[in-house]
Amino acid sequence: MQYKRNEYFRYTFGEPCEATFRLIKDTGGDRPTEFSNKGKCQIIDISPNGLRIITELSIVIELLKVIEVNFIIDETPLSMIGELVWSKKNVNGFEYGVRLSGNQNNEQKIVNDLKVRSRKEMELKTKNVSRFDKK
């Protein structure tokens, strides 16, 4: 399956954002949805509609596509449901593309938290540069 990103922006973290995930298996019918145990991952980049994660765990995305990702961009814990749309192996583990469920509230939370985080990172850089200029 070819996945194309048609997004208005994508934020790449300088240091990957720590996160956890659980795979969701919809058993259908009268049985409830089943979840896997939590796994650790890192978010490499994010947009309001998706994210790219890396983990040590290999996932067969043809069999298990639905994922719940829990993370903090700034200070607010976020829990998002998405679909695994691509995967590739690299030297640090396995990368996955996650298309987040289209929820405007969640998209706005991501945008707002990224604005705050970006502002804080810029302020920190400015302070560090000023400190070196004084010497």
N, CA, C and O of each residue as an XYZ file, in Angstrom:
540
protein
N       0.837     -1.180      0.000
C       0.000      0.000      0.000
C       0.886      1.249      0.000
O       1.746      1.399      0.868
N       0.683      2.119     -0.943
C       1.426      3.375     -1.023
C       0.764      4.412     -0.137
O      -0.456      4.570     -0.178
N       1.537      5.113      0.655
C       1.006      6.127      1.572
C       1.614      7.463      1.202
O       2.836      7.611      1.183
N       0.778      8.426      0.910
C       1.260      9.761      0.560
C       0.775     10.745      1.598
O      -0.393     10.747      1.984
N       1.695     11.583      2.042
C       1.354     12.590      3.041
C       0.941     13.867      2.336
O       1.768     14.517      1.697
N      -0.313     14.231      2.440
C      -0.810     15.492      1.900
C      -1.220     16.359      3.076
O      -2.408     16.570      3.319
N      -0.259     16.844      3.782
C      -0.510     17.572      5.017
C       0.031     18.976      4.888
O       0.928     19.239      4.087
N      -0.523     19.881      5.683
C      -0.066     21.248      5.599
C       1.189     21.490      6.421
O       1.888     22.468      6.157
N       1.515     20.655      7.403
C       2.798     20.739      8.082
C       3.081     19.446      8.821
O       2.181     18.677      9.159
N       4.353     19.240      9.054
C       4.817     18.079      9.815
C       5.948     18.574     10.695
O       6.902     19.182     10.209
N       5.843     18.314     11.998
C       6.837     18.766     12.968
C       7.772     17.613     13.290
O       7.326     16.553     13.730
N       9.063     17.815     13.073
C      10.061     16.798     13.400
C      10.708     17.175     14.728
O      11.229     18.279     14.885
N      10.670     16.261     15.665
C      11.250     16.494     16.984
C      12.771     16.459     16.899
O      13.334     15.604     16.217
N      13.441     17.385     17.589
C      14.901     17.352     17.671
C      15.343     16.083     18.379
O      16.204     15.350     17.891
N      14.746     15.835     19.528
C      14.900     14.583     20.265
C      13.552     13.874     20.155
O      12.528     14.469     20.490
N      13.521     12.625     19.697
C      12.232     11.945     19.572
C      11.419     11.990     20.867
O      11.967     11.940     21.968
N      10.123     12.085     20.706
C       9.184     12.179     21.830
C       8.864     10.766     22.334
O       8.422      9.913     21.564
N       9.088     10.528     23.619
C       8.803      9.211     24.205
C       7.293      8.965     24.192
O       6.505      9.883     24.421
N       6.906      7.736     23.927
C       5.484      7.373     23.860
C       5.310      5.890     24.171
O       6.276      5.128     24.219
N       4.070      5.508     24.380
C       3.721      4.091     24.497
C       2.601      3.808     23.502
O       1.905      4.721     23.058
N       2.439      2.549     23.164
C       1.362      2.181     22.246
C       0.784      0.831     22.639
O       1.424      0.025     23.315
N      -0.435      0.614     22.198
C      -1.096     -0.690     22.328
C      -1.769     -0.984     21.002
O      -2.362     -0.100     20.385
N      -1.675     -2.221     20.574
C      -2.374     -2.648     19.373
C      -3.795     -3.038     19.754
O      -4.028     -3.623     20.812
N      -4.720     -2.714     18.900
C      -6.132     -2.982     19.167
C      -6.622     -4.013     18.169
O      -6.450     -3.866     16.958
N      -7.231     -5.051     18.700
C      -7.808     -6.082     17.837
C      -9.324     -6.016     18.016
O      -9.845     -6.330     19.086
N     -10.014     -5.609     16.972
C     -11.473     -5.548     17.024
C     -11.990     -6.948     16.730
O     -11.899     -7.432     15.602
N     -12.525     -7.581     17.740
C     -12.983     -8.956     17.577
C     -14.375     -9.025     16.987
O     -14.857    -10.106     16.649
N     -15.026     -7.879     16.861
C     -16.340     -7.825     16.221
C     -17.426     -8.505     17.035
O     -17.150     -9.169     18.035
N     -18.655     -8.334     16.598
C     -19.789     -8.994     17.240
C     -19.981     -8.587     18.684
O     -19.837     -7.418     19.041
N     -20.313     -9.586     19.526
C     -20.609     -9.332     20.926
C     -19.369     -9.239     21.798
O     -19.443     -8.773     22.935
N     -18.238     -9.674     21.281
C     -17.018     -9.650     22.091
C     -16.407     -8.258     22.072
O     -16.452     -7.575     21.049
N     -15.843     -7.834     23.185
C     -15.251     -6.484     23.234
C     -13.932     -6.408     22.476
O     -13.352     -7.431     22.113
N     -13.474     -5.205     22.245
C     -12.181     -4.974     21.613
C     -11.079     -5.442     22.544
O     -11.143     -5.217     23.753
N     -10.077     -6.088     21.990
C      -8.949     -6.569     22.780
C      -7.745     -5.667     22.533
O      -7.550     -5.170     21.424
N      -6.931     -5.457     23.583
C      -5.737     -4.643     23.490
C      -4.515     -5.500     23.770
O      -4.577     -6.453     24.546
N      -3.411     -5.156     23.138
C      -2.147     -5.812     23.463
C      -1.575     -5.153     24.713
O      -2.112     -4.156     25.198
N      -0.498     -5.706     25.226
C       0.239     -5.039     26.294
C       0.856     -3.761     25.729
O       1.002     -3.616     24.515
N       1.216     -2.840     26.619
C       1.840     -1.601     26.172
C       3.253     -1.871     25.695
O       3.992     -2.663     26.279
N       3.605     -1.190     24.618
C       4.972     -1.226     24.108
C       5.537      0.177     24.098
O       4.792      1.157     24.056
N       6.854      0.273     24.136
C       7.500      1.581     24.099
C       7.825      1.948     22.657
O       8.161      1.094     21.836
N       7.715      3.238     22.373
C       8.093      3.749     21.066
C       8.530      5.194     21.218
O       8.426      5.779     22.296
N       9.012      5.753     20.141
C       9.368      7.160     20.096
C       8.718      7.765     18.860
O       8.663      7.142     17.799
N       8.229      8.986     19.017
C       7.634      9.695     17.884
C       8.733     10.523     17.238
O       9.351     11.368     17.886
N       8.971     10.275     15.960
C      10.000     10.986     15.214
C       9.443     12.306     14.685
O      10.068     13.358     14.821
N       8.263     12.231     14.084
C       7.606     13.444     13.630
C       6.103     13.277     13.734
O       5.587     12.166     13.858
N       5.398     14.431     13.681
C       3.964     14.427     13.921
C       3.303     15.522     13.097
O       3.908     16.556     12.812
N       2.071     15.282     12.725
C       1.217     16.282     12.099
C      -0.156     16.116     12.744
O      -0.363     15.160     13.492
N      -1.086     17.009     12.478
C      -2.416     16.843     13.071
C      -3.116     15.552     12.631
O      -4.033     15.084     13.306
N      -2.688     14.978     11.507
C      -3.355     13.780     10.984
C      -2.546     12.498     11.072
O      -3.028     11.434     10.685
N      -1.315     12.585     11.578
C      -0.524     11.368     11.618
C       0.801     11.555     12.317
O       1.181     12.663     12.696
N       1.493     10.444     12.478
C       2.807     10.490     13.096
C       3.660      9.346     12.596
O       3.165      8.361     12.048
N       4.959      9.505     12.800
C       5.917      8.453     12.452
C       6.572      8.026     13.749
O       7.132      8.845     14.477
N       6.496      6.736     14.030
C       7.058      6.207     15.269
C       8.166      5.211     14.947
O       8.254      4.681     13.839
N       9.004      4.974     15.948
C      10.025      3.937     15.839
C       9.972      3.109     17.122
O       9.814      3.650     18.216
N      10.104      1.798     16.972
C      10.080      0.879     18.101
C      10.981     -0.312     17.789
O      11.334     -0.556     16.635
N      11.339     -1.037     18.824
C      12.127     -2.253     18.641
C      11.251     -3.424     18.198
O      11.761     -4.450     17.748
N       9.942     -3.271     18.325
C       9.013     -4.364     18.057
C       8.583     -4.426     16.592
O       8.276     -3.407     15.972
N       8.571     -5.635     16.061
C       8.100     -5.865     14.702
C       6.603     -6.158     14.730
O       6.147     -7.040     15.458
N       5.851     -5.418     13.938
C       4.388     -5.575     13.895
C       3.992     -5.946     12.466
O       4.432     -5.307     11.510
N       3.177     -6.959     12.326
C       2.663     -7.340     11.015
C       1.431     -6.475     10.772
O       0.336     -6.795     11.235
N       1.619     -5.380     10.045
C       0.525     -4.412      9.921
C      -0.621     -4.906      9.037
O      -1.701     -4.315      9.028
N      -0.387     -5.972      8.305
C      -1.484     -6.547      7.526
C      -2.495     -7.237      8.441
O      -3.666     -7.380      8.089
N      -2.032     -7.664      9.618
C      -2.911     -8.366     10.556
C      -3.448     -7.457     11.656
O      -4.609     -7.570     12.047
N      -2.616     -6.568     12.147
C      -3.014     -5.650     13.226
C      -2.742     -4.228     12.779
O      -1.593     -3.787     12.769
N      -3.782     -3.513     12.413
C      -3.612     -2.161     11.881
C      -3.964     -1.069     12.867
O      -3.418      0.030     12.775
N      -4.850     -1.328     13.800
C      -5.341     -0.274     14.686
C      -4.427     -0.161     15.900
O      -4.060     -1.164     16.512
N      -4.065      1.080     16.239
C      -3.107      1.326     17.305
C      -3.577      2.501     18.159
O      -4.173      3.456     17.661
N      -3.296      2.405     19.444
C      -3.531      3.515     20.363
C      -2.158      4.003     20.799
O      -1.348      3.218     21.292
N      -1.888      5.297     20.622
C      -0.597      5.870     20.988
C      -0.826      6.890     22.099
O      -1.697      7.753     21.993
N      -0.034      6.781     23.166
C      -0.117      7.691     24.307
C       1.194      8.454     24.420
O       2.270      7.856     24.435
N       1.098      9.792     24.501
C       2.296     10.615     24.516
C       1.997     11.992     25.098
O       0.843     12.356     25.324
N       3.062     12.742     25.332
C       2.954     14.116     25.821
C       3.831     14.980     24.925
O       5.042     14.769     24.850
N       3.225     15.955     24.242
C       3.988     16.877     23.401
C       4.550     18.006     24.256
O       5.730     18.341     24.161
N       3.692     18.589     25.094
C       4.132     19.664     25.981
C       3.920     19.228     27.421
O       4.849     18.734     28.061
N       2.719     19.402     27.937
C       2.424     18.988     29.317
C       1.174     18.128     29.430
O       0.981     17.441     30.433
N       0.329     18.158     28.413
C      -0.945     17.447     28.454
C      -0.799     16.035     27.895
O      -0.359     15.875     26.756
N      -1.158     14.998     28.671
C      -1.134     13.631     28.128
C      -2.175     13.483     27.022
O      -3.324     13.898     27.179
N      -1.768     12.895     25.913
C      -2.660     12.671     24.783
C      -2.750     11.178     24.489
O      -1.759     10.454     24.595
N      -3.927     10.730     24.126
C      -4.150      9.352     23.724
C      -4.891      9.391     22.393
O      -6.007      9.906     22.318
N      -4.284      8.854     21.353
C      -4.843      8.916     20.005
C      -4.975      7.516     19.415
O      -4.133      6.646     19.637
N      -6.041      7.323     18.667
C      -6.256      6.071     17.942
C      -5.903      6.325     16.484
O      -6.239      7.368     15.924
N      -5.225      5.363     15.879
C      -4.850      5.512     14.484
C      -4.724      4.171     13.793
O      -5.003      3.115     14.361
N      -4.293      4.254     12.545
C      -4.136      3.062     11.720
C      -2.707      3.007     11.199
O      -2.197      3.989     10.660
N      -2.071      1.866     11.361
C      -0.727      1.664     10.805
C      -0.857      1.556      9.289
O      -1.579      0.697      8.784
N      -0.153      2.433      8.560
C      -0.313      2.462      7.110
C       0.947      2.064      6.339
O       0.864      1.698      5.167
N       2.102      2.131      6.983
C       3.329      1.656      6.339
C       4.335      1.271      7.417
O       4.218      1.670      8.576
N       5.314      0.495      7.011
C       6.372      0.097      7.937
C       7.671     -0.098      7.171
O       7.672     -0.412      5.981
N       8.777      0.097      7.882
C      10.081     -0.220      7.296
C      11.078     -0.472      8.412
O      11.002      0.125      9.485
N      12.001     -1.355      8.141
C      13.046     -1.681      9.110
C      14.201     -0.721      8.890
O      14.549     -0.397      7.754
N      14.796     -0.266      9.998
C      16.020      0.520      9.900
C      16.996      0.035     10.963
O      16.695     -0.919     11.682
N      18.145      0.664     11.077
C      19.186      0.181     11.986
C      18.782      0.284     13.456
O      19.327     -0.439     14.290
N      17.841      1.167     13.791
C      17.425      1.357     15.187
C      16.155      0.599     15.563
O      15.701      0.690     16.704
N      15.580     -0.140     14.634
C      14.342     -0.869     14.924
C      13.413     -0.840     13.730
O      13.833     -1.051     12.593
N      12.145     -0.577     14.002
C      11.128     -0.570     12.964
C      10.379      0.765     13.003
O       9.946      1.216     14.064
N      10.234      1.383     11.837
C       9.484      2.624     11.731
C       8.099      2.319     11.199
O       7.915      1.425     10.372
N       7.119      3.083     11.690
C       5.733      2.912     11.255
C       5.099      4.271     11.019
O       5.340      5.224     11.760
N       4.296      4.343      9.988
C       3.480      5.520      9.737
C       2.102      5.264     10.311
O       1.509      4.212     10.071
N       1.588      6.225     11.073
C       0.281      6.090     11.712
C      -0.621      7.208     11.217
O      -0.303      8.384     11.390
N      -1.738      6.856     10.605
C      -2.752      7.832     10.224
C      -3.728      7.935     11.385
O      -4.422      6.970     11.706
N      -3.782      9.097     12.011
C      -4.658      9.295     13.166
C      -6.106      9.433     12.713
O      -6.390      9.947     11.631
N      -7.015      8.962     13.565
C      -8.440      9.073     13.266
C      -8.802     10.538     13.137
O      -8.366     11.360     13.943
N      -9.583     10.868     12.146
C      -9.962     12.255     11.869
C     -10.872     12.852     12.922
O     -12.095     12.762     12.816
N     -10.287     13.457     13.930
C     -11.037     14.085     15.012
C     -10.505     15.506     15.158
O      -9.342     15.698     15.514
N     -11.346     16.504     14.886
C     -10.887     17.895     14.911
C     -10.382     18.323     16.282
O      -9.439     19.110     16.368
N     -10.988     17.822     17.353
C     -10.520     18.168     18.698
C      -9.095     17.680     18.918
O      -8.257     18.411     19.448
N      -8.820     16.439     18.510
C      -7.467     15.891     18.662
C      -6.469     16.644     17.786
O      -5.351     16.926     18.216
N      -6.872     16.970     16.557
C      -5.998     17.722     15.667
C      -5.643     19.065     16.294
O      -4.486     19.484     16.251
N      -6.630     19.738     16.876
C      -6.394     21.041     17.494
C      -5.496     20.924     18.721
O      -4.659     21.793     18.962
N      -5.668     19.844     19.503
C      -4.794     19.614     20.663
C      -3.338     19.481     20.219
O      -2.437     20.051     20.835
N      -3.118     18.727     19.151
C      -1.763     18.537     18.637
C      -1.183     19.871     18.196
O      -0.055     20.203     18.560
N      -1.937     20.640     17.418
C      -1.461     21.935     16.929
C      -1.132     22.864     18.102
O      -0.066     23.480     18.125
N      -2.040     22.967     19.071
C      -1.825     23.850     20.222
C      -0.594     23.438     21.029
O       0.221     24.284     21.396
N      -0.459     22.134     21.304
C       0.691     21.661     22.079
C       2.001     21.871     21.328
O       3.023     22.185     21.937
N       1.975     21.697     19.997
C       3.184     21.933     19.205
C       3.579     23.406     19.225
O       4.765     23.734     19.265
N       2.595     24.284     19.197
C       2.890     25.724     19.269
C       3.575     26.057     20.589
O       4.578     26.769     20.608
N       3.034     25.542     21.692
C       3.608     25.814     23.006
C       5.015     25.223     23.099
O       5.941     25.890     23.560
N       5.173     23.981     22.664
C       6.494     23.329     22.728
C       7.505     24.084     21.877
O       8.635     24.312     22.310
N       7.110     24.470     20.681
C       8.004     25.181     19.782
C       8.412     26.527     20.376
O       9.576     26.919     20.297
N       7.458     27.227     20.966
C       7.744     28.509     21.605
C       8.759     28.318     22.741
O       9.703     29.098     22.867
N       8.564     27.288     23.561
C       9.488     27.014     24.664
C      10.886     26.672     24.144
O      11.887     27.118     24.705
N      10.952     25.881     23.074
C      12.254     25.517     22.506
C      12.969     26.749     21.963
O      14.184     26.872     22.113
N      12.228     27.665     21.331
C      12.828     28.896     20.806
C      13.343     29.777     21.940
O      14.424     30.356     21.838
N      12.573     29.877     23.014
C      13.008     30.670     24.165
C      14.279     30.086     24.777
O      15.187     30.825     25.161
N      14.339     28.768     24.866
C      15.522     28.111     25.415
C      16.748     28.360     24.536
O      17.839     28.624     25.044
N      16.564     28.275     23.221
C      17.674     28.538     22.297
C      18.146     29.977     22.423
O      19.347     30.245     22.412
N      17.200     30.904     22.542
C      17.545     32.315     22.680
C      18.342     32.546     23.957
O      19.328     33.283     23.945
N      17.931     31.929     25.051
C      18.660     32.065     26.319
C      20.059     31.504     26.202
O      21.012     32.105     26.698
N      20.199     30.349     25.549
C      21.514     29.727     25.397
C      22.422     30.570     24.517
O      23.608     30.700     24.819
N      21.905     31.144     23.444
C      22.694     31.992     22.564
C      23.114     33.247     23.307
O      24.270     33.657     23.205
N      22.204     33.872     24.056
C      22.508     35.087     24.822
C      23.600     34.813     25.841
O      24.487     35.642     26.043
N      23.541     33.680     26.467
C      24.519     33.323     27.491
C      25.932     33.244     26.872
O      26.903     33.676     27.493
N      26.040     32.700     25.673
C      27.337     32.583     25.014
C      27.825     33.941     24.500
O      29.030     34.188     24.455
N      26.900     34.818     24.113
C      27.275     36.150     23.626
C      27.873     37.015     24.715
O      28.689     37.888     24.420
N      27.495     36.801     25.963
C      27.961     37.627     27.078
C      29.405     37.330     27.454
O      30.053     38.153     28.100
N      29.908     36.195     27.073
C      31.270     35.803     27.457
C      32.313     36.406     26.557
O      33.506     36.171     26.751
